[in-house]
Amino acid sequence: MKYPLHLIIRKKLSHILNATLALFRRQKHFQEHIDPKEIKNIIIIRPNYRIGNLIFLTPLINELEQKIPHAKIDIIVGMRLAGKILEPMPNVRSVIDIPRKLLLHPVEMFDYIKKTRKTNYDLALNISGGSTSAQIVTSLVKARYKATFDAHNLWAKFTHTQVRGLKTYNHMGLEVLEFLRFFDFPLPKEAPSLDIKLREEEITQAQKDLQALRKENGITQEQKIIAIFRNARFDKKIANEWWGEWLTALLQKNPNIVVVDILSPDIPEKLNDNVLAYGNKDLRILGAFFRACNLYVSADTGPMHLAVASGAKVLALFNKTNMEVYGALGANNKTIDIEKLTPQQVANITLERL
């Protein structure tokens, strides 16, 4: 995947800064395990702005709920809107969002520092390892234990670090389960999926939204509904022309299918008059809407992982990224490489998934 120049420059500058700071600290690898009986308050540090990366926290959150049910979890994220996805999960107490440009907003920065230092945590889990922002946050929070996996550019102070061994799971969304090793917990033999633990009222609201859409447009209960999301980051995005050809082929083969185009700030208008439109700022209800539809289709993007984590049936269309690492988790879902497929061929695969 190709990144824009400003991101490449920022990553390189961050790497240089971390490497320089790391010269002044030599981390040791502590092998003793953390006693889960001592842990009542956990802070998970993941100051990231991407929906998918925050949803990738759910396997760890759900495992901690099972294995340390008495522990409450706070989460530091980089995007408040995405953080709202995690806040209603059963064992999550609160989500704290880090302002995107702290140094340019001193008042917000001071407020953020107060929030991060308000609680004395038993354990801080730095998911991002050598990330500059994650290490700054790790240094700010007050915690008895601070744990992460080793990286060559670590400079923040940790009580527990481990050398990354062989990966148990290939998928990036399951990588967080490696943090169970700090407690000496066994990793799940069967790889779990993503799961945001939708509440019954959220599922009901999404079903009402779908029913209203059916009623407004005269759609019968027998007609299948497909939700699509056309946006994606950088060159993962699939062109509107491609979506138009896919839609034409799909409706030629089955004119009774209804396609709902999911709108967002980046996609304010629907593809064409042959699709319906839906949008919701509440990402949990949006995920429940995906679940209420018969199928969800999109490229490799955050809403795709939201659909998986909501229990929707998913067809993921990949063109640049690694399907094994970022594909749609779950036996009920399918990920395909569309680089050598025509929109018409993908339309056939879509119908097969229905």
N, C-alpha and C positions, 0 to 999 in steps of 0.2 A: 504494500500500500504506500502511495506517495503522500508525503506530508508537505504542507506549504512551507515556504522559506522561513517565515517568522517562527514557526514551531521548531524547525530544525535548529535555528540559532538559539532559541530559548533552552532547548534540551542540552545543547553543547555548553552554554554558559552555566547551566545548572550542574552539569557533570564536572566542569572545571572547579566550580565553587566547592562542591562536595568533596572532590578529590583533594583539594587543598586543605580543607578543614580536617579531613580524615588523617592527614599526616601528623596531626598533633594529638591523636588519640589512638591507642592500640586496644582493640576490643579482644576480650577473652571469650571463649566459648564455654558457657556454664552448662554442664550436663545434667545437674540435678533437676528433678521435675517439680512443678508447682503443685502443692497440695490443694485440690479443689475445695476441700472443707474450709480453707482460709479465705476463699474468694466469695465476696458478697456483692461487690461493685466492680464492674468491668467497663472500661472505656475502649472502644474500637476506633482506631485512627485511620481514616481513609479520605483525606481531603481532595477528592476527585470530583470533576464536574460532569462526568458521563454517566448516564442512566444505567447502562449495562454494567459498568464496573461496580456500581453500588448494589445492583441486584445480585451480583456475584458474591456478595457478603452473606446472602440468605442461607446457603448450606451450613456455614459456620454458626450463624445465629441460631438456627434450628437445632443443630447438634448440641450447642451449649445449653439450650433450653432443656434438652433431654438429660444431659449428663451432669449439669450443675443447675438444677431447677430453682434453687434458692437465690441464684445470682441475678441481679438486674443489670441491664446493659445500656450505656449511653453510646452514641455514635457521633463522631465528628466527620462531617462531609463537606464537600465544596459547593454543593448545589442544593438550596433549600427545597426546590420543587421536587427533585429526585429524593431528597431525604424524607419527604412526606410519605414516600412509598414504604419506608422501613419503620416509621414511628408507631403505626398501629400494631406491629407484630407483638405477640403475647408477652415476651420477656424484655421488650425494649421500653425503657423508661423515657428517654428523650433523645432527640437528634439536634445537634448543634451545627449550624452551617458557618463555615469560615468565609468572610468577605473576600471576593475575588481579588480586589486590589487594596489590601490592608494598608500598605504604606501611604497610599494616596488618601486614605480616610482615617485619620488619627482617632476620631471619636469612636468609630466602629471598631478599630483595632483595640482600643482600651476596653470596650464593652466585651469584645471577644475574649481577651485575656482574662477578664473577670469571670466569664462563663466557664472557661476551661479550667480555672483554678478554684472554682467554687466547691468542688467535691474532692475529698481524699479517696482516691480509688485504691482498691486492692491490686488491680492489674490493668495495665495499659498494653493493648495489642496493636503494634504498628504494622499494618498490613502492607504498606508501601515500601518498607525497608529503607533503601537509600534515597528516596525522594526528599528533595530539599524541604518542601512544605511539611511533609509528614515528620521529618526529624525536628523541625522547629516546633511543631505542635507537641511532639513527644517530650521535648525539653521543657515546655510550658506546663504540661499537666502534672499534677501531684499524684503519684502512684507508688505503692510499696514495691511492686514488681513491674518492670517494663521489658517486653519481649518482642523480638522480631527475628527473622531469618537473616543470616549474615550476608553482607554485601561489601564489596571492596571499598565503597565510599561512605561507610558508616562513620559518623562523628558524634551523634547524640549518645548519651549515656544510657546503657541498657543493663539490667540485672541478668537477663537471660537471652542468649543468642544461640542459634544452632546453625551448623553448616547445612546448606541445602543438599539433601541426598538425591537418590533416584526418585523421580516423580511417580507417585502412585496413580494419579489420574492425568490424562493428557489435556483435558478441557480446562481452560483458564477459569471457568466458573467454579471448579471444584478444588482449585489450588489452595484456597483458604483453609480447607480441611487439614492441611499439613500443620496448622497451628494446634491441633489436638495433641500433637506430639509433646508439647510443652507440659501437658498434664499426664503424659504416658497413657492417654486414652487410645484404644485401637481405632483405626480408621474404618469406616463402613465398608463391608465386603462388597455390597452392592452400591454402586455409585448413585447417590441421591440426585434429584433434579433440583432446579431452582423453585422456590416456593415462598411467596410473600404472605401466605396465610390470609387470604381474602376473608372478610367477615360476611356473614349472611346478609346483612343489610346492603353491603356493596354489591353483592351478586344480584340481589333483588332489584336494586336501583338500575343496574345495567340491563337487566331483562326488561324492565319497564321502558327504558330508553329504546331498546330494540323493538319492542311491541309498538311503541308510538311511531317509530319509523315505518314499520310494516303498515300500520293503519293509515298513516298520512299518504302513503304511496301505493296503496291497494295491493300489497304483497301478501300472498296466501301463506299459511303455515307450512305448506308442502314445498314452497320454493326455498332453495338453498341460498344462504347468504355468506359471501366472502368479504372479509375486511382486508384492505390493502393499505400499506404505508409506503409512500414513494420517496421519502427522504433518507439520507444516509451521509456519513462523513466522507468528505473528499472523493476519491475515485471509486468508492464502494457504491456510490449513488447510481441508480439505474435511470437512464434517460426517459423522459416522458414519451418520446416516440416509441421506445420499446414497450412501455406499459400500454400504449394505444394499440399496438399490433397484438399484444397478448390478449387484451380485452376483446378486440374484434374477433380473434380466433376462438376465444372462450365462448362468446355469445353466439357465434355461428354454429358451434357444436351443441350448445344447450342454451337457448334463448330464455329459459326460465330462471337461470341463475341471476342473482342480484349481487352487484359489487358495491361495497361501501368504501369510499375514499376517506381515510382518516386525515383530517385537517389539523394543522399546527401553525405556530407563528411563522415557520419557514415555508409552509405549504398552505397559504390562506385560501386558495381556490381549488375546486375539484378538477379532476383530469378532463372530463368532458360531460356532455349531457347524458351519457349512457351509464353514469354512476350516480349513486347517492352520496351524501356527505355527512360526516359525524365528527365531532370533536369534544373533548372534555379536559379541562385543566386539572381535574382530580385524576392523577395517573392510576390510582388503584381502581377507580370506577372504569377508567379507560381499559385497563387490563381485564376487568370483569366483562366489559363489552366484547373484547376479543374472544373471551371464553364463551359468551352467549352465541356468537356467530358459529357457523359450521366449519369455517377455516379462516386462518390468518395467513397472509402472504406478504413478505417484504424482503428487502436485502438484509445484510448484516448490519444491524442497528440496535440501539437501546430498546425501542419498543418491541423488537422481535424477542429479546430476552424477557421483557415485561410480559409478553404474551405467554411464553413458556412458563414463567413463574406464576401466572394466573390460572394455569391449567387449560389454556386454549390448545386447539389442534393447529400445528404450525407447519408451514412450508417455507423454508428459508432459502433465498436465492443468493448464492455466493459468486463473486467474480474476481476478487482480489485476495481476500484473507483465507487463512487455513481453516478448512471445515472441521477438522478434528479438534482444533483448539478453540474455535469460536462458534461452532455450529449450534443448532437447536437441540438442547438436551432433551432426553425423554424418549421412551420407546414409541410413543404415539406421534412423534414428530419426524419430519424428514428435511434433510439439507441437501441441496443439489448444486453442482457447479454449472453455471449457465454460460460460461465462456464459449463453449462450442455447441450450444443449443440455440435454436431459433425460438422466437417468442411463441410460434405455433407449437413447437415441441413441448415447451414449458406449459402451454395451455393444456395439452394432453395429460401431462403429469399432474397438473392441478385438478383436472376432472377425476383422475384416478384416486387422488387423495380424498375427494368428496365421497 
